Amino acid sequence: MKIEIRRRPVKYARIEVKPDGRVVVTAPEGFNVEKFIAKNAAWLEGKLAQIEGLKELAESGFPLNGEFYKVIHGRRAKVHDSFRTVVLPPYPEDMREELKRLLRPEIFGLIEKYAGKMGVSPGKVFIRSQRTRWGSCSGKGNLNFNLRLIALPPELREYVVVHELAHLKHRNHSKAFWSLVSRFYPDYRSAREELKKWWSILELNPYWRWLEGRE
């Protein structure tokens, strides 16, 4: 187990297991990290076992629409839904553009489906490769969606769109925000848990690591 210790001027120590399996402990100077890790050993082992289980799944193919497609290497980027295969080109930027092309109409379709019902009107909509979140809403009302959404089951993409549209009315995660989300996506709590799992899968997946320039 690799443990990264970060000494910070914090009041309380905390331990995190990152989606890729890294363990990070943040603690003040002089804090007994070894004792802290031992105290949380059971929880830590459970989290690492969960990620190890996802690793095998993550390495089973190219995650797309909640499934794992067989990978073929070729000259041009292509997705064959009928055969559940993905053709990876020599350069990742070509594959990213193909995935954006596929994702864009679905995202715009979901926005069209929900924006009017939710009483909101977004500004510009962007699809980008992002490393920290599924989507975001700017102060100007522009929406950003992560290219990683193409890997998710369609119902989870739907949740992310509803979530970001709700931010056009409520900028924070207040009670009013979650009330609005729940009106249009009642099972949002389960969706949030599933998104954590899929984020780990994409962190561990070798093809998405290549796609995002992490290898």
Buried (B, 14 or more C-beta within 10 A) or exposed (E): EEEEBEEEEEEEBEBEBBBBBBBBBBBEEEBEBEEBBEEBEEEBEEBBEBBEEBBEBBEBBBBBBBEBBEEEEEEEBBBEEEEBBBBBBEEBEBBBBBBBEBBBEBBEEBBEBBBEEBEBEBEEBBBEBBEEBBBBBEEEEBBBBBBBBBBBBEEBBBBBBBBBBBBBEBEEEEEEBBEBBBEBBEEBEEBEEBBEBBBBBBBBBEBBBEBBEEE
